[in-house]
Amino acid sequence: MKIKIGTAPDSWGVWFPQNDKQIPWERCLNEMVEAGYEGIELGPWGYLPNNYVQLKQELEKRSLSLTATTLVGDLTSEASTKEMITLLDEMAKLQLKFPTAKYVVLIDDCYTDLFTGELIRPQILNEEEWRSFVRNVEQIKNHAKSTYGLEVVFHPHAQSHIETEEQIERLLHNTDINLCLDTGHHAYADGDPVAFMRKYYERIPYLHIKSCDLKVRERMQKENWPFAKAVSEDIMCEPELGVVDMEAFFEVLRDIDYSGWAVVEQDMYPAPFDKPYPIAKRTSEYLKTISNSINVK
């Protein structure tokens, strides 16, 4: 097992390219290094510098590797899919200059408004909508592979059209796309990330690590919170604290001889600027401890 522990701007409360509630990118990068991470995702396009020379300089002086870019949009829409491919083309020009950044993490937009909870798309797709969804996913995946040699990994996400284990398995059956398994979102949708990883590890080359606080989810459901409100109440929590059995998960990684990135991506928006770093440092130390412990068993 050769796990590399990374992180993402999301763990510092970054959801948007620019937002006055978000920590300055220089401080974000500095704290990522101080917390003990080896690699980072690029995050929302435009948050970190997207000029190659500047980004290369900023990462190299902190000994950080770039692991992936992220592509988020409405995958039920052909027009949105075209826009996502255009953005992928723009990001790829930068990404290809970083050999460690092999993945594009693809996420379907939520079917609810993040901040109001209003239903803005059908929660369940009919057969025709599902076929269109699959076509759009495959179009993005094939474009990235054939044009740039990049691998698109699909990230199931709370309140999106791929959130439950049943929906994830249907996607795996209907396409050949691989997954970015997010342990927190998987648990949020009542899945078992430990058993799922053991069953489908051959389709999971890339990981997002966090946990889920089901007590917060219970309040969310009872009080009808939108997802952003639940995030602000720490529904997605440190790996050591939530429902996911993280030691058992890492035992699976050992058993399958996982070799790749495990990226801590703990949803946290908005976050007071002094909140993310202590959490990130504790998380980094915890994951390295259990990884080393399991490796020597």
Secondary structure, 3 states (H helix, E strand, C coil): CEEEEEECHHHHCCCCCCCCCCCCHHHHHHHHHHCCCCEEECCCCCCCCCCHHHHHHHHHCCCCEEEEEEEEECCCCHHHHHHHHHHHHHHHHHHCCCCCCCEEEEEECCCECCCCCCECCCCCCCHHHHHHHHHHHHHHHHHHHHHHCCEEEECCCCCCCCCCHHHHHHHHHHCCCEEEEEHHHHHHCCCCHHHHHHHHHHHCCEEEECEECHHHHHHHHHHCCCHHHHHHCCCEECCCCCCCCHHHHHHHHHHCCCEEEEEECCCCCCCCCCCHHHHHHHHHHHHHHHHHHHHCC
